[in-house]
Amino acid sequence: MDTKTSTDNDEQRPDTSEQQPTLKDPVCGMTVTDQSAHQAQHAGKAFFFCSAKCLAKFRAEPDTYSQSSPPAADAEKDSAAEAGEGAALYTCPMHPEIREDHPGDCPKCGMVLEPVVPELDDDENPELASFTRRFWWTLPLSVIVMVLAMFGHQLGWFDMATQSWIEMILSLPVVLWAGWPFFVRGVQSVIKRSPNMWTLISLGTGAAFIYSVVATLAPGVFPASFISMGRVAVYFEAAVVIISLTLFGQLLELKARSKTSAAIKSLLGLAPKTARRVNADGSEEDIPLSHVHEGDSLRVRPGEKVPVDGVVLEGSSSLDESMLTGEPLPVSKREGDKLIGATLNTSGALLMRSEHVGSSTVLAQIVQMVAQAQRSKAPMQRMADSVAAYFVYGVVGIALLTFFAWGFFGPQPSWVYGLITAVTVLIIACPCALGLATPMSIMVATGRGATHGVLFRDAAAIENLCKVDTLIVDKTGTLTEGKPAFERSLGVNGFSDDEVLRLAASLDQGSEHPLAAAIVSAARERKLELEKAEEFDSASGIGVKGVVAGKSLAIGNPALMQQLDIDVTSLASQAEELRGQGASVMHLAVDGKLAGLLAVSDPIKATTADALDSLRKSGLRIIMATGDGLTTAQAVGKRLGIEEVHGEVKPADKLQLVERLQKEGRIVAMVGDGINDAPALAKANVGIAMGTGTDVAMNSAQLTLVKGDLRGIATARELSVATVRNMKQNLGFAFLYNMLGVPLAAGVLFPFTGWLLSPMIGALAMSLSSVSVISNALRLRFTALKPD
């Protein structure tokens, strides 16, 4: 980005392009002019700088910077380092302990490594693109092979020997191209001595395919008893269908994993791309955000975002900080007040001094916390992978034992029998049922939850939700509506309640403040006649003044009333009572006398109280943690019966609260809707986002309540219990099937009955086991759930 900016600036001044080495800041690489106020002489040569910060660095080490002018790319590299180092690190989604400084494959499982902190302009996951292409290009071939295997003898289009050749030719692209990543991972698992599901998949599909190829190319090596319908039975359909199903499962998983980086990208997208710097000579220029240094003076105009953290030097305005603090009401800022980067300046112009840049900003720290919390999660299906690590050793051992036992001790042709029985063991032990056991339950459960407004992001959320014993809830947008609403007006000194509202709304028509909008909306709903305001003036963030129907009006907080020498003690008790209920209170003065007060609050959602009662009855401990003031938080907590309330907490405080409870042995769920909730949502055992909240919150959470209704949590818990029970049933059946099927395939009954399980029966049994698992998972569609 910096390189492009520098080039564009140079093209605007072609007559000075040959002086580029002189007209580049030797510290940061930014293009400057010889009119810059920041200059220095060294070794008989003039150097020009973009800021006093760069000039100071040069004077400290002039020989270092005077050797050559650094390209803008170096500045980008420096700013990337300041941004948190994470963009240069890659990790495995299944093994978060793996850290590499370059892209590649995981040394443990072979999965493609992903950036710890993705960049905003990252392309689509290359692994997802590759698997999508392999799946759709080969799916038609898999379908044709399966149809031929099932119905080819009935159609009579070819003799069966020719059909075997056709199936083999159609299977080659599926197995050797689409399934190639699985075989690579299977080989790596052997080399790394880390057997996993890929080992089983590659062994099963490889055995089925190689056996079928041999049966097609050299059918004469098999005994006559294995000839069926004019050919030796082949199992190309088993190999290609397993590969296609596995690819489809990987597509679903990769798409779910992509939301991890989506959360961080949403955060990165909040920061503005440029800042307007005010130079020492009073001139102003737009510069890339990466060129902002501590101590720079920056101009923030109305409607712009604050570029970095800092302090107000001049001006006053109201800033929307809801994306970081969760507070729905704009915050007034004056000289000396702190500013947070990425917050929105809604009204007046500000001159600020930057204090924290790069990785020191609040936004950058939140990005780092979300990345760290997300990468610390346990991988899905850990139990299945752990069992598979031992299961594969057993299956391979049994297959080898079967091969040699039949070869040395079996009837003639003994080694053919050994090969067939070994292949049958590998085919019947193919982990189709084991691999489908959990994903099928998850797929059905997520579909079932979606119809009830509950969106699960991954299996971990479903598995953990039924274990949760502690629920942390945010206030704004979670327990409350998240937007200001007029509550009441109160008139004194001869003014009625409606007259106070009418006059205030008439004056507030000229204001863009959300509190004003709530007052105007309430007046119009009551069909009060509003009049035009004249001489409207915003009083430095503490209220507004103007003239309505010849009367001088002022609306604001006690500071404005004190400034106008208006006594508000007659309404002090009522105002304090309203504040204790969580409302924001404004006073109205007419012609220098107090006329009344108006209260605007963030109303509690109609369904919140019932939802919390239901969750308490289920045994959950409820805790409120909000960035709002402690008085407001306690007032809301009292109305809802929440005993443990934490107010004025920052994003890091919420994260620490989750970590403390987890260290106490609690299984924690966090519910929130704002960016300030994102780190805690990611760290919690289950993060729950309100669908009415920000994209960042939903991307950081594992569960989203589409309707923003807390009653959906009870629905989700019931579905979680039913799904976990269903997954255990599926896994139990898959293991039982293998415990019975593998010995039969090895021929343990042959000495007693003379019966030997053929690969065809093994493939049929494998298919039936998968059908059984799928059928059991589909029962979740009929699970009774409470209406949300």
C-alpha positions in Angstrom: 0.0 0.0 0.0 2.8 2.4 0.9 4.7 1.7 -2.2 1.7 2.5 -4.4 1.0 5.7 -2.5 4.6 6.9 -3.0 4.5 6.1 -6.7 1.3 8.0 -7.1 2.8 11.1 -5.4 5.9 10.9 -7.6 3.8 10.7 -10.8 2.1 14.0 -9.7 5.5 15.7 -9.7 7.4 14.4 -12.8 9.9 17.2 -12.8 11.3 16.0 -9.4 11.2 12.2 -10.1 14.9 12.1 -10.6 15.4 13.4 -7.0 13.7 10.5 -5.4 16.6 9.5 -3.1 16.7 13.0 -1.7 12.9 13.4 -1.5 12.3 10.3 0.5 12.2 10.2 4.2 15.3 8.0 5.0 13.6 6.6 8.1 10.2 5.5 7.0 10.5 5.8 3.2 7.6 8.2 2.8 7.8 10.7 -0.1 8.5 14.3 1.0 9.3 17.6 -0.6 12.1 20.0 0.0 9.6 22.3 1.6 9.3 20.0 4.6 9.8 21.7 8.0 11.7 18.7 9.2 15.2 18.8 7.7 18.8 17.8 8.6 22.3 18.0 7.2 24.7 15.1 7.4 27.9 14.4 5.6 27.3 17.4 3.3 24.0 16.2 2.2 20.4 17.4 2.9 17.8 15.0 4.3 14.0 15.7 4.5 11.6 14.0 6.9 7.8 13.6 7.1 7.6 14.3 10.8 9.6 15.3 13.9 9.5 11.6 15.0 11.5 10.5 12.0 13.9 13.5 12.3 14.6 12.5 15.9 15.4 8.9 14.9 17.7 10.1 12.1 19.6 12.4 14.5 20.1 9.6 16.9 21.6 7.3 14.3 22.5 9.4 11.2 25.0 6.9 9.7 22.4 4.1 9.8 19.8 6.0 7.9 22.0 8.0 5.5 23.5 4.9 3.8 20.5 4.5 1.5 16.9 5.7 1.4 14.7 2.7 2.5 11.9 1.7 0.1 8.3 2.1 1.2 8.2 -1.7 1.4 10.5 -1.5 4.4 8.0 0.9 6.1 5.3 -1.6 5.4 7.4 -4.3 7.0 8.0 -2.1 10.1 4.4 -1.3 10.4 3.5 -5.0 10.1 5.9 -5.7 12.9 4.2 -3.0 15.0 0.8 -4.4 14.2 1.5 -7.5 16.2 3.9 -9.9 14.5 1.0 -12.4 14.1 0.6 -11.8 10.4 3.9 -13.5 9.8 3.1 -16.7 11.8 1.2 -19.7 10.5 -0.5 -22.4 12.6 -2.5 -25.6 12.1 -6.2 -25.4 12.9 -6.1 -28.9 14.4 -2.8 -28.4 16.3 -2.6 -24.8 17.6 0.8 -25.5 19.1 2.4 -25.7 15.7 4.0 -22.3 14.7 5.8 -21.7 11.5 7.1 -18.5 9.9 6.1 -19.6 6.4 3.0 -21.3 4.8 3.1 -25.0 4.3 1.6 -28.2 5.7 1.2 -29.3 9.3 3.9 -31.8 10.2 1.5 -33.8 12.4 -1.7 -34.1 10.3 -0.8 -32.6 6.9 -3.4 -29.9 6.9 -2.6 -26.6 5.3 -1.3 -24.0 7.8 -3.3 -20.8 8.2 -2.1 -17.3 9.3 -2.4 -16.8 13.0 -3.6 -13.2 12.3 -5.0 -13.0 8.7 -4.6 -9.9 6.7 -7.6 -7.9 5.4 -6.8 -8.6 1.8 -6.1 -12.3 2.1 -7.4 -14.5 -0.7 -9.7 -17.4 -0.2 -8.3 -20.4 1.6 -6.3 -22.2 -1.1 -7.1 -25.6 0.4 -10.9 -24.9 0.2 -10.5 -23.8 -3.4 -8.6 -27.0 -4.3 -11.0 -29.3 -2.6 -14.0 -27.6 -4.1 -12.5 -28.0 -7.6 -11.6 -31.7 -7.0 -15.1 -32.5 -5.5 -17.2 -31.0 -8.3 -15.1 -32.1 -11.2 -15.1 -35.8 -10.0 -18.5 -36.1 -8.4 -20.2 -37.0 -11.8 -17.6 -39.8 -12.2 -18.3 -41.2 -8.7 -22.0 -41.2 -9.4 -21.6 -43.0 -12.7 -19.3 -45.6 -11.2 -21.8 -46.2 -8.3 -24.8 -46.5 -10.7 -22.8 -49.0 -12.9 -21.9 -51.1 -9.9 -25.4 -51.2 -8.6 -27.4 -51.5 -11.8 -25.0 -52.3 -14.6 -25.8 -56.0 -14.7 -29.5 -55.2 -15.0 -29.0 -52.6 -17.8 -27.0 -55.1 -19.9 -25.1 -52.4 -21.8 -21.8 -54.2 -21.5 -20.5 -57.6 -20.6 -19.3 -57.5 -17.0 -15.6 -57.8 -17.8 -15.9 -54.7 -20.0 -17.8 -52.9 -17.3 -14.9 -53.5 -14.9 -12.6 -51.7 -17.3 -15.0 -48.8 -17.7 -15.3 -48.5 -13.9 -11.6 -48.6 -13.5 -11.0 -45.9 -16.2 -13.7 -43.6 -14.6 -12.3 -44.2 -11.1 -8.7 -43.2 -12.0 -9.3 -39.4 -11.9 -11.3 -39.7 -8.6 -8.7 -41.8 -6.8 -5.5 -40.5 -8.2 -6.4 -36.8 -8.5 -9.3 -36.0 -6.1 -8.1 -38.4 -3.5 -4.4 -37.5 -3.8 -4.3 -35.1 -0.8 -5.7 -37.9 1.4 -3.0 -40.4 0.3 -0.3 -37.7 0.9 -1.6 -37.1 4.4 -1.9 -40.9 5.0 1.7 -41.3 4.0 2.8 -38.4 6.2 1.0 -39.9 9.1 3.1 -43.0 8.8 6.3 -41.1 8.3 5.6 -38.9 11.3 4.4 -41.9 13.3 1.1 -40.0 14.0 -1.7 -42.2 12.7 -5.0 -40.5 12.3 -8.2 -40.6 10.3 -6.3 -39.9 7.1 -4.3 -43.1 7.7 -7.5 -45.1 7.8 -9.1 -43.3 4.8 -6.0 -43.8 2.6 -5.7 -47.4 3.6 -9.3 -48.3 3.1 -9.7 -46.5 -0.3 -6.3 -47.6 -1.4 -7.0 -51.2 -0.6 -10.3 -51.2 -2.4 -8.9 -49.5 -5.4 -5.7 -51.6 -5.7 -7.6 -54.9 -5.2 -10.1 -53.8 -7.9 -7.4 -52.9 -10.3 -5.7 -56.3 -9.9 -9.1 -58.0 -10.3 -9.6 -56.1 -13.6 -6.2 -56.5 -15.1 -5.4 -60.0 -13.9 -8.7 -61.8 -13.0 -7.0 -65.1 -13.4 -5.1 -64.9 -10.1 -8.3 -65.2 -8.2 -10.1 -68.5 -7.4 -13.2 -69.4 -9.3 -15.3 -68.9 -6.1 -14.7 -65.2 -6.4 -16.1 -64.8 -9.9 -19.6 -63.4 -9.9 -21.8 -62.6 -12.9 -18.9 -63.3 -15.3 -16.2 -61.3 -13.5 -14.2 -61.1 -10.3 -16.0 -58.7 -8.1 -14.6 -55.2 -8.0 -15.1 -52.4 -5.5 -14.3 -49.2 -7.4 -17.5 -47.7 -6.2 -16.5 -48.1 -2.6 -13.2 -46.2 -3.2 -14.7 -43.3 -5.2 -17.8 -42.8 -3.0 -15.6 -42.7 0.1 -13.3 -40.1 -1.5 -16.3 -38.0 -2.7 -17.9 -38.1 0.8 -14.7 -37.3 2.5 -14.1 -34.3 0.2 -17.7 -33.1 0.9 -17.1 -33.3 4.6 -13.8 -31.4 4.2 -15.6 -28.6 2.3 -18.1 -28.2 5.2 -15.3 -28.1 7.7 -13.1 -25.6 5.8 -16.0 -23.2 5.3 -16.7 -23.3 9.0 -13.0 -22.7 9.8 -12.9 -19.7 7.4 -15.2 -17.8 9.9 -12.3 -17.8 12.3 -10.3 -15.4 10.1 -13.6 -13.6 9.2 -13.8 -12.4 12.8 -10.4 -10.9 12.7 -10.8 -9.4 9.2 -14.0 -7.7 10.4 -11.9 -6.1 13.2 -9.1 -5.1 10.9 -11.7 -3.5 8.6 -12.8 -1.1 11.3 -9.6 0.9 11.2 -9.4 3.8 8.7 -6.8 3.4 5.9 -5.5 7.0 6.2 -5.1 9.8 8.7 -5.0 13.6 8.1 -1.8 14.9 9.7 -1.3 18.5 10.6 2.3 19.5 10.0 4.3 22.0 12.1 3.9 24.7 9.5 0.1 24.3 9.7 -0.3 22.5 6.4 -2.4 19.3 6.3 -1.9 16.1 4.3 -3.5 12.7 4.1 -1.1 9.9 4.9 -1.3 6.1 5.2 -2.2 4.9 8.7 1.2 3.1 8.9 3.0 6.4 8.7 1.3 7.8 11.8 3.8 8.1 14.7 3.3 8.8 18.4 3.1 12.5 19.0 1.7 13.4 15.6 -1.1 16.0 15.4 -4.1 14.7 13.5 -7.3 16.3 12.2 -10.5 14.3 12.6 -13.4 15.8 10.7 -17.1 15.1 11.2 -18.1 11.6 9.9 -14.6 10.3 9.9 -13.1 7.6 12.1 -10.4 8.3 14.7 -7.3 6.9 13.2 -5.4 5.9 16.4 -5.6 6.2 20.1 -4.8 9.7 21.4 -6.1 12.8 23.2 -8.1 15.8 22.1 -6.0 19.0 21.7 -8.7 21.3 20.3 -12.5 21.1 19.6 -15.4 19.2 20.9 -17.7 16.5 19.5 -19.7 13.4 20.3 -18.1 10.1 19.4 -19.9 6.8 18.7 -17.8 4.3 20.6 -20.3 1.4 20.5 -18.2 -0.7 18.3 -15.6 -1.0 21.0 -17.3 -0.3 24.3 -20.8 -1.6 23.7 -22.3 1.7 25.0 -25.2 2.7 22.8 -25.1 6.4 23.5 -22.5 8.7 21.9 -19.8 10.0 24.3 -19.0 13.7 24.5 -15.3 14.6 24.0 -13.6 17.9 24.8 -10.0 19.1 25.1 -8.0 16.7 27.2 -10.3 13.7 26.7 -9.0 10.3 25.5 -9.9 9.0 22.0 -10.0 5.4 20.9 -8.9 4.5 17.4 -11.6 3.3 14.9 -14.4 5.1 16.8 -16.7 7.4 14.8 -16.7 11.2 15.1 -20.4 12.1 14.6 -20.4 15.9 14.8 -17.7 18.5 15.5 -14.1 18.7 14.2 -11.3 17.6 16.5 -7.6 18.1 16.6 -5.9 15.2 18.4 -2.4 14.1 19.4 -1.6 10.4 18.7 -0.4 8.5 21.7 -0.7 4.8 20.7 -0.1 3.4 17.2 0.4 0.0 15.7 0.1 -2.9 18.1 -0.4 -0.5 21.0 -3.9 0.6 20.0 -7.0 -0.7 21.7 -8.2 -2.2 18.4 -4.9 -4.0 17.7 -4.9 -5.5 21.2 -8.5 -6.8 20.7 -7.4 -8.3 17.4 -4.5 -10.1 19.2 -6.8 -11.3 22.0 -9.4 -12.7 19.6 -6.7 -14.5 17.6 -5.1 -16.0 20.7 -8.4 -17.1 22.2 -9.6 -18.7 18.9 -6.4 -20.6 18.3 -6.4 -22.0 21.9 -9.6 -24.0 21.3 -9.4 -27.8 21.3 -9.7 -29.4 17.8 -13.0 -31.0 16.9 -13.4 -34.8 17.1 -10.4 -35.2 19.4 -11.9 -38.4 20.8 -12.4 -40.0 17.3 -8.8 -39.1 16.2 -7.4 -40.4 19.5 -9.1 -43.7 19.1 -8.3 -43.9 15.4 -4.6 -43.6 16.3 -4.8 -46.9 18.1 -7.4 -48.4 15.8 -5.2 -48.1 12.7 -2.4 -50.0 14.4 -4.8 -52.8 15.2 -6.4 -52.9 11.7 -3.0 -52.9 9.9 -1.7 -55.5 12.3 -4.8 -57.8 11.8 -4.6 -57.4 8.0 -0.9 -58.4 8.0 -1.5 -61.3 10.4 -4.4 -62.4 8.2 -2.3 -62.3 5.1 0.6 -64.4 6.5 -1.7 -66.8 8.5 -3.6 -67.7 5.3 -0.4 -67.7 3.2 1.4 -70.2 5.4 -1.5 -72.2 6.9 -4.5 -71.8 4.6 -5.7 -74.1 1.8 -4.5 -73.6 -1.8 -4.1 -71.1 -3.3 -3.2 -69.9 0.2 -1.5 -66.6 -0.7 -4.5 -65.6 -2.9 -6.7 -66.3 0.0 -4.4 -64.3 2.2 -4.5 -61.3 -0.1 -8.2 -61.4 -0.4 -8.8 -61.7 3.4 -6.3 -58.9 4.1 -8.0 -56.7 1.6 -11.4 -57.6 3.1 -10.2 -56.6 6.5 -9.0 -53.2 5.2 -12.2 -52.6 3.3 -14.6 -53.5 6.1 -12.5 -51.5 8.6 -12.6 -48.4 6.3 -13.6 -45.6 8.7 -16.7 -44.6 6.8 -19.0 -45.2 9.8 -16.5 -43.9 12.2 -15.9 -40.8 10.1 -19.7 -40.1 9.6 -20.6 -40.8 13.2 -20.0 -37.2 14.5 -20.4 -35.1 11.3 -23.8 -36.6 10.5 -25.1 -35.8 13.9 -23.7 -32.3 13.7 -25.2 -31.7 10.2 -28.7 -32.8 11.3 -28.5 -30.9 14.6 -27.3 -27.6 12.9 -30.2 -27.8 10.4 -32.6 -28.5 13.2 -31.3 -25.6 15.3 -31.5 -23.2 12.3 -35.2 -23.8 12.1 -35.4 -22.5 15.7 -33.2 -19.5 15.1 -30.1 -21.1 16.6 -27.0 -21.3 14.5 -24.1 -23.5 15.6 -20.7 -22.8 14.0 -19.0 -26.1 14.9 -19.2 -29.4 16.7 -17.3 -28.1 19.8 -20.2 -25.7 20.6 -22.7 -28.5 20.5 -20.5 -30.8 22.5 -19.8 -28.2 25.2 -23.1 -26.3 25.5 -24.7 -29.1 27.5 -21.9 -29.0 30.0 -22.1 -25.2 30.7 -22.8 -24.2 34.3 -22.0 -20.5 34.2 -23.4 -17.9 31.8 -21.9 -14.4 31.4 -24.2 -11.9 29.7 -23.5 -8.5 28.3 -26.1 -5.8 28.9 -26.4 -3.5 25.8 -28.0 -5.3 22.9 -28.2 -8.6 24.8 -30.4 -8.0 27.8 -31.6 -4.6 26.4 -32.6 -3.4 23.0 -29.3 -1.7 22.3 -30.8 1.7 21.2 -32.1 4.7 23.1 -35.9 5.0 23.7 -37.8 7.8 25.3 -39.0 6.8 28.8 -40.8 9.8 30.3 -41.0 13.5 30.8 -41.8 15.5 33.9 -42.9 19.1 34.0 -42.6 21.7 36.8 -43.3 25.4 37.2 -46.6 25.3 35.3 -45.4 23.1 32.4 -47.2 19.8 31.7 -45.4 16.6 30.9 -46.5 16.7 27.2 -45.5 20.3 26.9 -42.0 19.5 28.1 -41.8 16.8 25.5 -43.2 19.0 22.7 -40.8 21.8 23.4 -37.8 19.6 23.7 -38.7 17.7 20.5 -39.1 21.0 18.6 -35.6 22.1 19.6 -34.1 18.6 19.1 -35.2 18.5 15.4 -32.0 20.2 14.6 -29.8 17.7 16.4 -28.4 14.4 15.1 -27.8 13.0 18.5 -29.5 9.6 19.2 -31.0 10.9 22.4 -32.5 13.7 20.5 -33.8 11.3 17.9 -35.5 9.3 20.6 -37.2 12.4 22.0 -38.4 13.6 18.5 -39.7 10.1 17.7 -41.7 9.9 20.9 -43.3 13.3 20.3 -44.3 12.4 16.8 -45.8 9.1 18.0 -47.9 11.1 20.4 -48.9 13.4 17.6 -47.6 16.5 19.4 -47.4 19.6 17.2 -43.7 20.5 16.7 -42.5 24.0 15.9 -39.5 25.2 14.0 -36.3 25.9 16.0 -34.2 29.0 15.4 -30.7 30.0 16.5 -29.9 26.3 17.2 -26.6 25.8 18.9 -24.8 22.8 20.3 -23.3 23.6 23.6 -20.0 21.8 23.5 -21.3 18.3 24.0 -23.3 19.1 27.2 -26.6 20.0 25.5 -28.3 22.3 22.9 -29.8 25.7 22.9 -32.2 27.6 20.6 -35.4 29.6 20.2 -38.8 28.0 19.7 -41.9 30.2 19.2 -40.1 33.1 20.7 -39.0 31.2 23.8 -35.4 30.6 24.6 -34.9 26.9 25.3 -32.0 24.8 26.6 -31.8 21.1 26.9 -28.9 19.3 28.6 -27.2 17.8 31.6 -26.7 19.5 34.9 -23.4 21.0 33.6 -25.3 23.1 31.1 -27.9 24.1 33.6 -25.2 25.2 36.0 -23.6 27.2 33.1 -26.9 29.0 32.6 -27.4 29.6 36.4 -30.6 27.4 36.4 -31.5 25.7 39.7 -32.4 22.0 39.2 -32.6 21.0 42.9 -36.4 20.7 42.7 -36.1 17.7 40.4 -32.9 16.3 41.9 -34.6 13.3 43.7 -36.7 12.4 40.6 -33.6 12.6 38.4 -31.5 10.5 40.7 -34.3 7.9 40.9 -34.4 7.7 37.1 -30.6 7.4 36.8 -30.9 4.5 39.4 -33.2 2.8 36.9 -30.6 3.1 34.2 -31.9 6.1 32.3 -30.1 9.1 30.9 -31.6 12.4 32.3 -31.8 15.8 30.5 -33.2 19.0 31.9 -35.3 21.5 29.9 -35.1 25.3 30.7 -37.5 27.8 29.2 -36.6 31.5 29.3 -34.0 30.9 32.0 -36.2 28.8 34.3 -36.4 25.1 34.8 -39.4 23.6 33.0 -38.9 19.9 33.5 -36.8 16.9 32.7 -36.8 14.1 30.2 -35.5 10.5 30.6 -34.2 8.3 27.8 -33.1 4.7 28.4 -32.1 1.5 26.8 -35.2 -0.6 27.4 -34.9 -4.3 28.5 -36.1 -6.7 25.9 -39.6 -8.1 26.5 -38.3 -11.7 26.5 -35.2 -11.2 28.7 -36.8 -11.8 32.1 -38.5 -15.1 31.0 -35.3 -16.3 29.4 -33.2 -15.7 32.5 -35.8 -17.4 34.7 -35.7 -20.4 32.5 -31.9 -20.5 32.5 -31.7 -20.2 36.3 -34.1 -23.2 36.6 -31.8 -25.3 34.4 -29.0 -24.7 37.0 -27.0 -21.9 35.3 -25.2 -19.3 37.3 -25.9 -15.9 35.7 -23.3 -13.1 35.7 -23.6 -9.7 34.0 -20.5 -7.9 32.6 -21.0 -4.7 30.7 -19.0 -1.6 29.7 -21.8 0.6 30.9 -21.6 2.6 34.1 -21.9 0.5 37.3 -25.0 2.4 38.5 -26.8 1.6 35.3 -25.6 -2.0 35.3 -26.7 -2.5 38.9 -30.1 -1.0 38.2 -30.7 -3.4 35.2 -29.3 -6.3 37.3 -31.7 -5.6 40.1 -34.7 -5.5 37.8 -33.7 -8.8 36.3 -32.7 -10.5 39.5 -29.0 -10.8 38.5 -27.0 -10.8 41.7 -23.5 -10.7 40.3 -22.9 -7.6 38.2 -19.7 -6.2 36.8 -19.9 -2.7 35.4 -17.4 -0.4 33.5 -15.4 -3.4 32.2 -13.2 -3.3 29.2 -12.8 -6.1 26.6 -9.7 -7.3 28.4 -11.6 -7.4 31.7 -14.3 -9.6 30.2 -11.7 -11.9 28.9 -10.0 -12.1 32.3 -13.4 -12.8 33.9 -13.9 -15.8 31.6 -10.4 -17.1 32.3 -10.8 -16.7 36.1 -14.0 -18.7 36.1 -12.5 -21.4 33.9 -9.6 -21.7 36.3 -12.1 -22.3 39.1 -13.4 -25.3 37.1 -16.4 -23.6 35.6 -17.7 -24.4 32.1 -18.4 -20.9 30.8 -20.7 -19.6 28.1 -20.5 -15.9 27.1 -23.4 -14.0 25.5 -22.7 -10.7 23.8 -23.4 -8.6 20.7 -20.6 -6.1 20.3 -16.9 -6.0 19.3 -16.0 -5.4 22.9 -17.4 -8.9 23.6 -15.3 -10.6 20.9 -12.3 -11.7 22.9 -14.5 -13.1 25.7 -16.7 -14.8 23.1 -13.7 -16.5 21.5 -12.2 -17.6 24.9 -15.4 -19.0 26.5 -16.1 -22.7 26.3 -19.1 -21.6 24.2 -19.4 -18.1 22.8 -23.0 -17.0 22.1 -23.7 -14.0 19.8 -26.9 -12.1 19.3 -27.9 -12.1 15.6 -28.9 -8.5 16.0 -25.3 -7.5 16.9 -22.1 -7.0 15.0 -20.5 -9.3 12.5 -17.4 -9.5 14.6 -19.3 -10.8 17.6 -21.1 -13.5 15.4 -17.8 -14.5 13.7 -16.0 -14.8 17.1 -18.9 -16.8 18.7 -19.6 -20.5 18.2 -23.4 -20.0 18.5 -25.6 -17.3 17.2 -29.1 -16.5 18.2 -30.6 -15.2 15.0 -33.6 -13.4 16.6 -31.5 -11.9 19.4 -33.7 -13.7 21.9 -32.0 -15.3 25.0 -34.7 -17.9 25.1 -32.8 -19.5 22.2 -30.1 -20.6 24.7 -32.6 -23.0 26.4 -33.5 -24.4 23.0 -29.9 -24.8 22.1 -29.1 -26.6 25.3 -31.8 -29.2 24.7 -30.6 -29.8 21.2 -27.0 -30.1 22.6 -28.0 -32.8 25.0 -29.9 -34.8 22.3 -27.0 -34.4 19.8 -24.2 -35.5 22.1 -26.3 -38.5 23.1 -26.8 -39.3 19.4 -23.1 -38.9 18.6 -22.2 -41.3 21.3 -24.6 -43.8 19.9 -23.1 -43.5 16.5 -19.6 -43.8 17.7 -20.5 -46.8 19.8 -22.2 -48.5 16.8 -19.2 -47.7 14.6 -16.7 -49.3 17.0 -19.0 -52.3 17.6 -19.3 -52.8 13.9 -15.5 -52.9 13.5 -15.0 -55.1 16.5 -17.4 -57.7 15.0 -16.7 -57.1 11.3 -12.9 -57.2 11.3 -12.6 -60.8 12.9 -15.2 -62.1 10.4 -13.3 -60.5 7.5 -10.1 -62.2 8.8 -11.8 -65.6 8.5 -12.1 -66.7 12.2 -15.1 -68.7 11.4 -13.5 -70.6 8.4 -12.0 -73.4 10.5 -15.4 -74.2 12.0 -17.9 -73.4 9.2 -15.9 -73.2 6.0 -17.4 -69.8 5.5 -15.2 -66.9 4.3 -16.3 -63.3 4.0 -15.7 -62.0 0.5 -14.7 -58.3 -0.2 -18.1 -57.8 -1.8 -19.9 -58.7 1.5 -17.4 -56.6 3.3 -18.2 -53.6 1.1 -21.9 -54.2 1.6 -21.5 -54.4 5.4 -19.5 -51.2 5.3 -22.2 -49.5 3.4 -24.9 -50.8 5.7 -23.0 -49.5 8.7 -22.9 -46.1 7.2 -26.6 -46.2 6.4 -27.3 -47.2 10.0 -25.2 -44.3 11.4 -27.0 -41.8 9.0 -30.4 -43.1 9.9 -29.7 -42.8 13.6 -28.5 -39.2 13.1 -31.6 -38.3 11.1 -33.7 -39.0 14.2 -32.5 -35.7 15.5 -34.9 -34.0 13.1 -37.8 -35.1 15.3 -36.3 -34.1 18.6 -38.9 -32.2 20.6 -37.7 -28.6 21.4 -39.3 -25.8 23.3 -40.5 -23.0 21.0 -38.1 -20.0 21.2 
